[in-house]
């Protein structure tokens, strides 16, 4: 078991070294790098506004998007009138949410 752990540690060290070299090379060449999008080994990755967790084998909304969705829906429930643009915005958000939450996708299918 310790040989496996040593091998994994060596691979992670090599990866971190290679990533640092790559980021340095990009900096020298003037290629802009976004630090938030340059991550090392991780079991959770954010892609297209969705968190992908390989350990739990699930896709989920990030907490900030989930919070935004709840606030927007609570606001809409209190209103008597909404504009077409506001309604389209909420429908777009719910449609995106349904790409992660499969239970809700039945309400957005077209027949």
C-alpha positions as CSV (number, residue, x, y, z in Angstrom):
1,X,0.0,0.0,0.0
2,X,2.8,2.4,0.8
3,X,4.3,1.9,-2.7
4,X,1.0,3.0,-4.2
5,X,0.9,6.1,-2.0
6,X,4.5,6.9,-2.9
7,X,3.6,6.5,-6.6
8,X,0.6,8.8,-6.3
9,X,2.6,11.4,-4.4
10,X,5.2,11.4,-7.1
11,X,2.5,11.7,-9.8
12,X,0.9,14.7,-8.0
13,X,4.3,16.3,-7.5
14,X,5.1,15.9,-11.2
15,X,1.7,17.3,-12.2
16,X,2.1,20.3,-9.9
17,X,5.6,21.0,-11.3
18,X,4.4,20.6,-14.9
19,X,1.4,22.9,-14.2
20,X,3.7,25.6,-12.7
21,X,6.0,25.3,-15.7
22,X,3.1,25.6,-18.1
23,X,1.6,28.7,-16.3
24,X,5.1,30.3,-16.2
25,X,5.6,29.7,-20.0
26,X,2.1,31.2,-20.7
27,X,3.1,34.2,-18.6
28,X,6.3,34.7,-20.6
29,X,4.5,34.4,-23.9
30,X,1.8,36.9,-22.8
31,X,-1.0,34.3,-22.8
32,X,-3.6,35.4,-20.2
33,X,-4.4,32.7,-17.6
34,X,-7.3,32.8,-15.2
35,X,-6.1,31.5,-11.8
36,X,-9.7,30.5,-10.8
37,X,-9.8,28.2,-13.9
38,X,-6.3,26.8,-13.5
39,X,-6.7,24.1,-10.9
40,X,-4.7,21.1,-9.8
41,X,-6.0,17.6,-9.2
42,X,-9.5,17.7,-7.7
43,X,-12.5,15.5,-7.5
44,X,-14.9,18.5,-8.0
45,X,-14.7,20.6,-11.1
46,X,-16.9,23.5,-12.2
47,X,-17.8,23.3,-15.9
48,X,-20.4,25.5,-17.7
49,X,-21.9,26.6,-14.4
50,X,-22.3,23.0,-13.1
51,X,-20.2,21.3,-10.4
52,X,-19.1,17.8,-11.4
53,X,-18.1,15.6,-8.5
54,X,-16.3,12.4,-9.5
55,X,-16.2,10.9,-6.0
56,X,-20.0,11.2,-5.5
57,X,-20.7,10.7,-9.2
58,X,-23.1,13.6,-9.3
59,X,-23.6,16.9,-11.1
60,X,-25.0,19.7,-9.0
61,X,-25.6,23.5,-9.0
62,X,-23.0,25.5,-7.2
63,X,-24.4,27.0,-4.0
64,X,-24.4,30.6,-5.4
65,X,-26.6,29.6,-8.3
66,X,-28.9,27.6,-6.1
67,X,-29.2,30.5,-3.8
68,X,-29.9,32.9,-6.7
69,X,-32.6,30.6,-8.0
70,X,-34.3,30.3,-4.7
71,X,-34.3,34.1,-4.2
72,X,-35.6,34.7,-7.7
73,X,-38.4,32.2,-7.2
74,X,-39.4,33.6,-3.8
75,X,-39.5,37.0,-5.3
76,X,-41.7,35.8,-8.1
77,X,-44.1,34.1,-5.8
78,X,-44.8,37.4,-4.0
79,X,-45.5,39.4,-7.2
80,X,-48.8,39.9,-8.9
81,X,-47.4,41.0,-12.2
82,X,-44.2,40.3,-14.1
83,X,-42.8,41.6,-17.4
84,X,-42.3,39.2,-20.3
85,X,-38.5,39.8,-20.1
86,X,-38.6,38.8,-16.4
87,X,-40.6,35.7,-17.1
88,X,-38.3,34.7,-19.9
89,X,-35.3,35.2,-17.5
90,X,-36.9,32.9,-14.9
91,X,-37.8,30.3,-17.5
92,X,-34.2,30.3,-18.7
93,X,-32.8,29.9,-15.2
94,X,-35.2,27.0,-14.5
95,X,-34.4,25.4,-17.8
96,X,-30.7,25.6,-16.9
97,X,-31.5,24.2,-13.4
98,X,-33.3,21.3,-15.0
99,X,-30.2,20.3,-16.9
100,X,-28.8,19.3,-13.5
101,X,-32.1,18.4,-11.7
102,X,-33.6,15.6,-13.8
103,X,-36.8,15.5,-11.9
104,X,-37.7,19.0,-13.2
105,X,-36.8,18.3,-16.8
106,X,-40.3,16.7,-17.4
107,X,-41.8,20.1,-17.1
108,X,-39.7,21.6,-19.8
109,X,-39.9,18.9,-22.5
110,X,-41.7,19.7,-25.7
111,X,-44.1,17.3,-27.3
